[in-house]
Amino acid sequence: MTDLHDQQLLVVAEGMVREAEYHDRIFEISSFVRGGGRVLLIEPEFGLEGKETIPVLSGLDIEIAKREDADKGGYDSFAFAEEYSHPLWKSISKEHLKMFNGAFGGEVVSQHDVTPLAEHTVLARCGLRLGVIAVAEMSYGIGKMTLSRLQTRGRLVRAESSESLYGRRVDPVAQQYFLNLLAHASRPTP
């Protein structure tokens, strides 16, 4: 992990928030955010099979629980923005949020519930009755933490091709979302 002194944004992806190196520096990271820095937390549930409460900043935890897929898929393939005028959705229409992998279908949010245990603003939802948080944001001091569960892994650049109908492939919606996410998360705090 880098020195945070001259940084504006720390990106913590794919379960790294549960690793010892992150927890060894949680006070430093908390101070960074409290003072106006930003943390972008991408797929903190990645690789978790059970239930866990994870400290992400001092006094700010998230609860992650793998859930049973009672609805047998499909509902976590679409994301629904709370407010389509938000900068995260720039150049992404409502219809595009149903078209990950370039077609209808294909999971975009994992089979987990991820809940910030602090005041937060939900920016997108998915799942049955839109009960699953897909993107949320929390203030911390004068900084912010953005939690994104939309899976961009395997969708940003060309990698191994998959013959599977729902296999991950380059996805222009995921690419635009990721660019918007980085731009939004790296904005200086007013």
C-alpha positions in Angstrom: 0.0 0.0 0.0 1.2 3.5 -0.9 2.1 6.5 1.3 -1.2 8.4 1.6 0.4 11.8 2.4 0.2 13.2 -1.1 -2.8 11.2 -2.4 -6.5 12.2 -2.9 -7.9 8.7 -3.5 -7.2 5.2 -2.2 -8.7 2.3 -4.2 -9.3 -0.9 -2.2 -10.6 -3.6 -4.5 -11.8 -7.2 -4.5 -11.7 -8.1 -0.8 -8.4 -6.3 0.0 -10.2 -4.6 2.9 -10.2 -7.9 4.7 -6.4 -8.3 4.4 -3.9 -7.8 7.3 -2.0 -5.0 5.4 -5.2 -2.9 5.3 -6.0 -3.5 8.9 -2.5 -2.7 10.0 -2.9 0.8 8.5 -6.6 1.4 9.4 -5.8 4.4 11.7 -3.6 6.0 9.0 -6.4 5.4 6.4 -9.0 6.8 8.7 -7.0 9.9 9.4 -6.5 10.3 5.6 -10.2 10.2 5.0 -11.2 12.3 8.0 -8.9 15.0 6.6 -10.6 15.1 3.2 -9.2 12.0 1.4 -11.4 9.5 -0.4 -11.6 5.7 -0.4 -13.1 3.7 -3.2 -14.1 0.3 -1.9 -14.8 -2.1 -4.8 -16.3 -5.5 -4.2 -15.3 -5.9 -0.5 -17.3 -9.1 -0.4 -15.1 -10.8 -3.1 -14.1 -14.3 -1.9 -16.2 -14.3 1.3 -18.3 -17.4 1.8 -20.0 -16.6 5.2 -20.8 -13.6 7.3 -18.4 -11.1 8.7 -18.4 -7.6 10.1 -15.4 -5.7 8.8 -13.9 -2.4 10.0 -13.2 -0.2 7.0 -12.4 3.0 8.9 -12.1 3.6 12.6 -15.7 3.4 13.9 -17.1 2.6 10.4 -17.8 -1.1 9.8 -19.6 -2.9 7.0 -21.5 -6.2 7.4 -21.1 -8.7 4.7 -23.3 -11.9 4.5 -23.5 -14.3 1.6 -27.2 -14.9 1.0 -29.2 -17.7 -0.5 -30.2 -17.1 -4.1 -33.9 -17.7 -3.4 -34.9 -15.9 -6.7 -32.6 -18.2 -8.8 -30.7 -15.4 -10.5 -31.7 -12.6 -12.8 -32.5 -9.9 -10.2 -28.8 -9.1 -9.5 -28.2 -8.7 -13.2 -29.8 -5.2 -13.4 -28.8 -2.1 -11.4 -31.2 0.7 -10.7 -29.8 4.2 -9.9 -31.5 6.1 -7.2 -30.9 9.3 -9.2 -29.9 9.1 -12.8 -28.6 12.7 -12.8 -25.8 11.6 -10.4 -22.3 11.8 -12.0 -21.9 8.0 -11.7 -24.4 7.5 -14.4 -22.9 10.0 -16.9 -23.3 8.6 -20.5 -25.2 5.5 -19.0 -28.9 5.3 -19.6 -31.4 3.3 -17.6 -31.4 0.6 -20.3 -27.6 0.3 -20.2 -27.7 -0.7 -16.5 -29.5 -3.9 -17.7 -26.9 -4.6 -20.4 -23.7 -5.7 -18.6 -21.6 -8.0 -20.8 -23.3 -6.3 -23.8 -26.6 -8.3 -23.3 -29.4 -8.9 -20.9 -28.4 -11.1 -18.0 -25.1 -11.9 -16.4 -24.6 -11.2 -12.7 -23.3 -7.8 -12.0 -23.7 -7.8 -8.2 -22.6 -10.8 -6.1 -24.9 -13.0 -4.0 -24.1 -11.1 -0.8 -25.7 -8.4 1.3 -23.2 -5.6 2.1 -24.5 -3.1 4.6 -22.6 -0.1 5.9 -23.2 0.1 9.7 -23.1 3.9 9.6 -25.2 6.6 8.0 -24.9 6.2 4.2 -26.6 7.3 1.0 -27.6 4.5 -1.5 -26.7 5.5 -5.1 -27.9 2.3 -6.7 -29.9 -0.9 -5.8 -30.6 -4.3 -7.3 -32.2 -7.5 -6.3 -35.7 -8.6 -5.5 -37.7 -5.6 -4.4 -34.5 -3.6 -4.9 -33.4 -4.7 -1.5 -29.7 -5.0 -2.2 -27.3 -2.1 -2.0 -25.2 -1.9 -5.2 -23.5 1.4 -4.7 -23.4 3.6 -1.6 -21.5 6.5 -0.2 -20.5 7.5 3.4 -19.1 10.8 4.7 -16.3 10.4 7.2 -14.9 13.7 8.7 -14.6 15.9 5.6 -13.8 12.9 3.4 -15.8 10.2 1.8 -15.9 6.5 1.2 -17.7 5.1 -1.9 -18.7 1.5 -1.8 -19.2 -0.1 -5.2 -20.4 -3.6 -5.7 -20.9 -3.5 -9.5 -18.5 -6.1 -10.8 -16.1 -4.6 -13.3 -13.5 -7.3 -12.8 -13.0 -9.1 -16.2 -15.1 -6.5 -18.0 -12.7 -3.6 -18.5 -10.0 -5.0 -20.8 -9.8 -7.9 -23.1 -8.6 -11.1 -21.4 -9.2 -14.7 -21.9 -12.3 -15.1 -23.9 -15.2 -17.1 -22.6 -17.5 -19.3 -24.7 -20.2 -19.1 -21.9 -23.2 -17.0 -22.7 -22.7 -15.1 -19.4 -18.9 -15.2 -19.3 -17.1 -12.0 -18.6 -16.0 -10.0 -21.6 -15.1 -6.4 -22.4 -18.2 -4.4 -21.5 -18.6 -0.7 -22.6 -21.2 -0.1 -19.8 -18.8 -1.4 -17.1 -15.9 0.6 -18.7 -18.0 3.9 -18.6 -19.2 3.2 -15.1 -15.6 2.6 -13.9 -14.4 5.9 -15.5 -17.3 7.7 -13.9 -16.6 6.0 -10.5 -13.0 7.0 -10.5 -13.8 10.6 -11.5 -16.5 10.9 -8.9 -14.4 9.2 -6.1 -11.4 11.4 -6.8 -13.2 14.7 -6.7 -11.9 17.0 -4.0 -14.2 17.3 -1.0 -15.8 20.8 -1.0 
